[in-house]
Amino acid sequence: MTEISLSHYLFVSVALFFIGVFGFITRRNMISMLISIELILNSVNINFLAFNKYLFPEKAEGVFFALFIIAIAAAEAAVAIAIIISVYRRFRSIDADNIDSMKY
Amino acid sequence: MSVSAFFFYLFSSLILVFGILTVTAKALFRSAIYLLFTLTNVAALYFMLHYEFIAAVQIIVYVGGIVVLILFSLFLTQQAGVHLSRPSIRQIVFSALSSLSGFALVWTVLSHHQFQATSTTVSEYNVAQVGRQLLSLGRDGYILPFEAISILLLAAMVGCIAIAYKQPDPVSANGKAKELGNIIKVEKELAEIK
């Protein structure tokens, strides 16, 4: 197949999404989990832009969705890192397994 | 194989390879650097789709903002050269199985679905049009989400400062003693005035 179609982009997007899911499940460090979430958000963005390009080329809805997702990802990363730093100050560790004082 | 197809395969294989390295790297610093490469290659894919504006935003916000933020927090919370604790083999096997089966499920559904393009007319897409649409009050306008996202960003900014700000310890003996001393002084002064 020489022509790049929509399903090529979808394959990349789905693969990247599940790589992110794998990282989110296996990693226990909070920063690693945040990195995996960034991978997942990026795969969603690829999806939006590919669908917009191939199915609705006369509109720009996917572009706006991608823009808003990027803005929300930036806000989410900033808040997550503030929480991580605050947690580190309290527990001297950012392993999700060690932070269990509200669990029992 | 055409040139664009070659570049598509190049960029997408780089995305997947660096993505896998991101979630499997032993050192957290390397993981963040692999994330940077992944995000840059995703931006290259956006360039191939002719969404240059989104590609630029991706590079500015993700590569220049989020990865740098992650690196900063990494240096604040992690000792250099310390490796991450490895998950157990059982955990790796089961998470690989679940993500592979999820991938297989989604991919079988997607590959059996025929996507139909609604129209073949390609309109000229440019940044000026995106900006106008973002601030337009009309039918295709995005002014409400735009305003909502600006409030969200402001709230996130204030929230970050409030969460990460180091509060002075209220129970520290030093602070309490000072407070008590101040109160006593004020009371003495009041008594003198009387």
Chai-1 contact restraints between the chains, C-beta under 6 A:
chainA,res_idxA,chainB,res_idxB,connection_type,confidence,min_distance_angstrom,max_distance_angstrom,comment,restraint_id
A,T2,B,M1,contact,1.0,0.0,6.0,A-B,restraint_1
A,T2,B,S2,contact,1.0,0.0,6.0,A-B,restraint_2
A,T2,B,A5,contact,1.0,0.0,6.0,A-B,restraint_3
A,I4,B,A5,contact,1.0,0.0,6.0,A-B,restraint_4
A,I4,B,F8,contact,1.0,0.0,6.0,A-B,restraint_5
A,L6,B,F115,contact,1.0,0.0,6.0,A-B,restraint_6
A,L10,B,L110,contact,1.0,0.0,6.0,A-B,restraint_7
A,V12,B,S12,contact,1.0,0.0,6.0,A-B,restraint_8
A,V14,B,V106,contact,1.0,0.0,6.0,A-B,restraint_9
A,V14,B,W107,contact,1.0,0.0,6.0,A-B,restraint_10
A,A15,B,L16,contact,1.0,0.0,6.0,A-B,restraint_11
A,L16,B,G19,contact,1.0,0.0,6.0,A-B,restraint_12
A,F18,B,S99,contact,1.0,0.0,6.0,A-B,restraint_13
A,F18,B,G102,contact,1.0,0.0,6.0,A-B,restraint_14
A,F18,B,F103,contact,1.0,0.0,6.0,A-B,restraint_15
A,I19,B,G19,contact,1.0,0.0,6.0,A-B,restraint_16
A,I19,B,I20,contact,1.0,0.0,6.0,A-B,restraint_17
A,I19,B,V23,contact,1.0,0.0,6.0,A-B,restraint_18
A,V21,B,S99,contact,1.0,0.0,6.0,A-B,restraint_19
A,F22,B,V23,contact,1.0,0.0,6.0,A-B,restraint_20
A,F22,B,S95,contact,1.0,0.0,6.0,A-B,restraint_21
A,F22,B,S99,contact,1.0,0.0,6.0,A-B,restraint_22
A,G23,B,V23,contact,1.0,0.0,6.0,A-B,restraint_23
A,I25,B,S95,contact,1.0,0.0,6.0,A-B,restraint_24
A,T26,B,P87,contact,1.0,0.0,6.0,A-B,restraint_25
A,T26,B,I92,contact,1.0,0.0,6.0,A-B,restraint_26
A,T26,B,S95,contact,1.0,0.0,6.0,A-B,restraint_27
A,N29,B,L84,contact,1.0,0.0,6.0,A-B,restraint_28
A,I31,B,L74,contact,1.0,0.0,6.0,A-B,restraint_29
A,I35,B,L35,contact,1.0,0.0,6.0,A-B,restraint_30
A,L39,B,G19,contact,1.0,0.0,6.0,A-B,restraint_31
A,N42,B,V42,contact,1.0,0.0,6.0,A-B,restraint_32
A,L49,B,L49,contact,1.0,0.0,6.0,A-B,restraint_33
A,L49,B,Y51,contact,1.0,0.0,6.0,A-B,restraint_34
A,K53,B,L49,contact,1.0,0.0,6.0,A-B,restraint_35
A,L55,B,F115,contact,1.0,0.0,6.0,A-B,restraint_36
A,L55,B,A117,contact,1.0,0.0,6.0,A-B,restraint_37
A,F56,B,T118,contact,1.0,0.0,6.0,A-B,restraint_38
A,P57,B,V122,contact,1.0,0.0,6.0,A-B,restraint_39
A,E58,B,S119,contact,1.0,0.0,6.0,A-B,restraint_40
A,E58,B,T121,contact,1.0,0.0,6.0,A-B,restraint_41
A,E58,B,S123,contact,1.0,0.0,6.0,A-B,restraint_42
A,F64,B,Y142,contact,1.0,0.0,6.0,A-B,restraint_43
A,A66,B,I54,contact,1.0,0.0,6.0,A-B,restraint_44
A,F68,B,I149,contact,1.0,0.0,6.0,A-B,restraint_45
A,I70,B,V57,contact,1.0,0.0,6.0,A-B,restraint_46
A,I70,B,V61,contact,1.0,0.0,6.0,A-B,restraint_47
A,A71,B,I149,contact,1.0,0.0,6.0,A-B,restraint_48
A,A74,B,V61,contact,1.0,0.0,6.0,A-B,restraint_49
A,A74,B,G65,contact,1.0,0.0,6.0,A-B,restraint_50
A,A75,B,L152,contact,1.0,0.0,6.0,A-B,restraint_51
A,A75,B,L153,contact,1.0,0.0,6.0,A-B,restraint_52
A,A75,B,A156,contact,1.0,0.0,6.0,A-B,restraint_53
A,A77,B,I66,contact,1.0,0.0,6.0,A-B,restraint_54
A,A77,B,L69,contact,1.0,0.0,6.0,A-B,restraint_55
A,A78,B,A156,contact,1.0,0.0,6.0,A-B,restraint_56
A,A78,B,C160,contact,1.0,0.0,6.0,A-B,restraint_57
A,V79,B,A156,contact,1.0,0.0,6.0,A-B,restraint_58
A,V79,B,G159,contact,1.0,0.0,6.0,A-B,restraint_59
A,V79,B,C160,contact,1.0,0.0,6.0,A-B,restraint_60
A,I81,B,L69,contact,1.0,0.0,6.0,A-B,restraint_61
A,I81,B,S73,contact,1.0,0.0,6.0,A-B,restraint_62
A,A82,B,C160,contact,1.0,0.0,6.0,A-B,restraint_63
A,A82,B,I163,contact,1.0,0.0,6.0,A-B,restraint_64
A,A82,B,A164,contact,1.0,0.0,6.0,A-B,restraint_65
A,I83,B,I163,contact,1.0,0.0,6.0,A-B,restraint_66
A,I84,B,S73,contact,1.0,0.0,6.0,A-B,restraint_67
A,I85,B,A164,contact,1.0,0.0,6.0,A-B,restraint_68
A,S86,B,I163,contact,1.0,0.0,6.0,A-B,restraint_69
A,S86,B,A164,contact,1.0,0.0,6.0,A-B,restraint_70
A,Y88,B,T77,contact,1.0,0.0,6.0,A-B,restraint_71
A,I94,B,T77,contact,1.0,0.0,6.0,A-B,restraint_72
